[in-house]
Amino acid sequence: MSETNSVLQRMQQISNYLAEEGFRPEIVEDTSLKLKYEGRLFWVDIDDDDETFYRIVCANYWNIESPEELSWALLAANVSSRSYKFAKTYVNKANDNVWTAIDYFTKDLEAFLPSLPRMISIVKDSSDEFRKSMWDQKREAEAETKNVTIN
């Protein structure tokens, strides 16, 4: 029971801090809260089996609809992950969607909280980089198709 309270207390501390910073977090499970930032949905997750683990994630923000788009997504995820400190962008196990996340380990929640808004911003910026790379690849493919059709 005390472990459950610890999880709930940590989640409430995170929620309170984000609210003080101007976010509108909503605890949706004992170990997860969601919030909107610049029009996108983000999650802050904790692990009830590991009190040092925190994850900030923007999940399922790009649907992969073809094998060609999967190859573009893998390249764009690499570009995004390489371009941003701390954030990783990846295709999910089903190869049909993309996530960007930061996994963070600390025993000191109080030290973690002031960095949380910046981490949310980094996840957003990294997901923007992914989107830009995808659109660039789509435009290149369309231009090649038009060029082949014309010739």
Residue pairs with C-beta under 8 A, 6 or more apart in sequence:
3 48
4 30
4 48
6 51
7 30
7 31
7 46
7 48
7 51
8 30
10 46
10 51
10 109
11 27
11 30
11 31
11 32
11 33
11 46
12 27
13 109
13 113
14 25
14 33
14 44
14 46
14 109
14 113
14 116
15 25
15 26
15 27
15 33
17 113
17 116
18 25
18 33
18 35
18 44
18 116
18 117
19 25
21 116
21 117
23 35
23 37
23 117
23 120
24 35
24 36
25 33
25 34
25 35
25 44
26 33
26 34
26 35
27 33
28 34
30 48
31 45
31 46
31 47
31 48
32 43
32 44
32 45
32 46
33 43
33 44
34 41
34 42
34 43
35 41
35 42
35 44
35 120
36 42
37 120
37 121
37 124
38 124
40 58
40 61
40 124
40 127
41 58
41 59
42 56
42 57
42 58
42 120
42 123
42 124
43 55
43 56
43 57
43 58
43 59
44 54
44 55
44 56
44 57
44 116
45 54
45 55
45 57
46 53
46 54
46 55
47 53
51 107
52 105
52 106
52 107
53 103
53 104
53 105
54 103
54 104
54 105
54 106
54 112
55 101
55 102
55 103
55 104
56 101
56 102
56 104
56 116
56 119
56 120
56 123
57 99
57 100
57 101
57 102
57 123
58 99
58 100
58 101
58 123
58 124
58 127
59 97
59 99
59 101
60 92
60 97
60 98
60 99
61 97
61 98
61 99
61 100
61 127
61 131
62 73
62 97
62 98
62 130
62 131
62 134
63 96
63 97
64 70
64 73
64 91
64 95
64 96
64 97
64 98
68 141
69 134
70 91
70 95
72 133
72 134
72 137
72 138
72 141
73 91
73 98
73 130
73 134
74 91
75 133
75 137
76 89
76 130
76 131
76 133
76 134
76 137
77 89
77 90
77 91
77 98
77 130
79 129
79 130
79 133
80 87
80 89
80 100
80 126
80 127
80 129
80 130
80 133
81 87
81 88
81 89
81 90
81 126
83 126
83 129
84 122
84 125
84 126
84 129
85 122
86 102
86 119
86 122
87 100
87 101
87 102
87 122
87 123
87 125
87 126
88 100
88 101
88 102
88 103
89 98
89 99
89 100
89 126
89 127
89 129
89 130
90 98
90 99
90 100
90 101
91 97
91 98
92 98
92 99
98 127
98 130
100 123
100 126
100 127
100 130
101 123
102 119
102 122
102 123
104 112
104 119
106 112
